[in-house]
């Protein structure tokens, strides 16, 4: 993988085709290719709603997909790639994959961005200490991130599956949780550097059926776009995770993911 083409101020896009840590269904490993397919299909323009024309923008590079093994080796490969991007002075937008990828990505961020704030959009808090015996489960990445002190602040928005264990974990780590039932459209003030982790099941299944875990009562696409528009802090990294093409309906959710790809990319380039 050619990291040498990156320069300070660039945004690198990196596919993370990993779903071995999914607890319910496999399929998200096919997501990065599907998101790119929709983005480049000609079905919509290469523009964000407020940003630049992206197709010819000189400061972003799609580096393709990482070649990943399994287990801890896969996690280490992701961390090393994130570190390589940031050592070039670039930002990183990654395409998962299941949500387990966020932990190794942020391991790569930690030494480059101390004091990192993490904004997490999801139906699930993903704070399990240990889910079904898998330390790297996609239900546990934020517990791992907080245990290692990789961020100084975690703000979770859209949550609608808080069980007693995860509620206790949130209290233990001082997580700022805005459950979906309490959402009134306004983010708390966020300071940078900021990382955004966007799980597509934060949306209601009516808008994003192509995810493994259907959890009704979530955001519309427009509500997520409004959340992103509220972010004024400098965004140094982001991920889009949990698209499951095997469950998608005529590419609807992949199109949503491609839309968020453009919006996040434009925000990171600004």
KAZIPE-V731019 format. One record per backbone hydrogen bond with DSSP energy under -0.5 kcal/mol. NH is the residue of the N-H (numbers start at 0). CO is the residue of the C=O. Records with the same first field share a line. If there is no record, write none. Layout:
BEGIN
NH->CO + CO
END
This chain:
BEGIN
2->0
4->1
5->2
8->88
9->6
10->58
11->90
12->60
13->92
14->63
15->94
16->14
17->15
21->18
29->26
30->27
33->29
34->30
35->31
36->32
37->33
38->34
39->35
40->37
46->44
47->51
53->45 + 51
54->45
56->53
59->56
60->10
62->12 + 60
65->14
67->65
72->69
73->69 + 70
74->70
75->71
76->72
77->73
78->74
79->75
80->76
81->77
82->78
83->79
84->80
85->81
86->82
87->83 + 84
88->85
89->84
90->9
91->235
92->11
93->91 + 237
94->13
95->93 + 239
96->15 + 17
97->17
100->97
101->98
102->99
103->99
104->100
105->101
106->102
107->103 + 104
108->104
109->105
111->108
112->108
115->112
116->192
117->152
118->116 + 194
119->117 + 154
120->118 + 196
121->119 + 156
127->138
130->133
131->129
133->130
134->132
136->133
137->20
139->136
141->125
142->125 + 139
143->139
144->140
145->141
146->142
147->143
148->145
149->144
151->115
152->115
154->117
155->153 + 175
156->119
157->177
158->177
159->122
162->160
166->162
167->163
168->164
169->165
170->166
171->167
172->168
173->169 + 170
174->169
175->153
176->174
177->155 + 175
178->176
179->158
181->178
182->179
193->233
194->116
195->236
196->118
197->195 + 238
198->120 + 196
199->197 + 240
201->198
202->199
203->218
206->203
207->203
210->208
211->241
213->211
214->212
218->201
223->219
224->220
225->221
226->222
227->223
228->224
229->225 + 226
230->226 + 227
235->193 + 233
236->193
237->91
238->195
239->93
240->197
241->96
243->209
244->242
246->243
247->243 + 244
249->247
251->248
254->250
255->251
256->252
257->253
258->254
259->255
260->256
261->257
262->258
263->259
264->260
265->261
266->262
267->263
268->264
269->265
END
